[in-house]
Amino acid sequence: QVQLVESGGGLVQAGGSLRLSCAASGNIFVISAMGWYRQAPGKQRELVAHITRGGSTDYGDSVKGRFTISRENAKNTVYLQMNSLKPEDTAVYYCNAAGVTSSNHIFNSWGQGTQVTVSS
């Protein structure tokens, strides 16, 4: 099994910044891609940012220009730098990772989520 643990969530004022971290552990051979998704109450889970092992990135339209995803492959860790935060960014942020385990199985794992609250 591959486990993901998110950290860095909290309360921040509008216009402020926050950095989320997600560390993957377990029987990992390689992580192909990692990403961040978020879900606000009563809303669908949506893509925030995604990054492949090779460094290709994709962002949700609502966060482009404000958020930056990065990855340290050697540490199996992904980060999300969030700048110019808005109240509408308030949500539970979930980390996702996909890859291959050391026993040669495909995995797609999710973290438990970390709350981000942006106050006005």
RAPE-V794265 format. One line per field, one symbol per residue. burial: I if it has 24 or more other C-alpha atoms within 12 Angstrom, else O. A space follows every 50 residues. Layout:
BEGIN
burial=???
END
This chain:
BEGIN
burial=OIIIIIIIIIIIOOOIIIIIIIIIIOOIOIIIIIIIIIIOOOOOOIIIII IIIOOOIIIOOOIOOIIIIIIOIOOIIIIIIIIIIIOOIIIIIIIIIIIO IOOOOOIIIIIOIIIIIIOO
END
